[in-house]
């Protein structure tokens, strides 16, 4: 859940999203306005590198290669 400060419309809490790879999906949803400075992406617990392993396009993370069927994706969004 994301909480907002009404005046600033800025997220005030950390959001953790969990996804599972399926071997073909490259794109996973994140909160609009997230940047590589505000987000941490892990694949099976291993930190992923922005620009090398994924990019942010609008309100999505786009992986350079599709996470495998058994891969666990953890996205941590920070309101900084």
C-alpha positions, 0 to 999 in steps of 0.5 A, a space after each residue: 500500500 502506498 500512502 501519499 502526503 496530499 500536498 506533495 503527492 509523494 509516497 511516504 512508505 516503502 512498497 514491496 512487490 513480489 512477482 514470479 517469472 514465467 520464462 517469457 514476461 519481461 515487464 512488471 508493474 511498479 508505481 508511476 514516478 519510480 526511478 533507478 534511484 528509488 527502486 531495488 530489484 532482486 531476482 532470487 535474492 540477487 540484486 539486479 543492476 539498472 541499465 544492465 539487467 532492467 530498465 524503467 519505462 513509465 510505470 514498469 520494470 522491463 528486464 533485458 531477459 525474461 526471468 525463468 519460470 521458477 524465478 522470484 522477483 522482489 521489487 522494493 520501492 522507496 520514497 526518497 
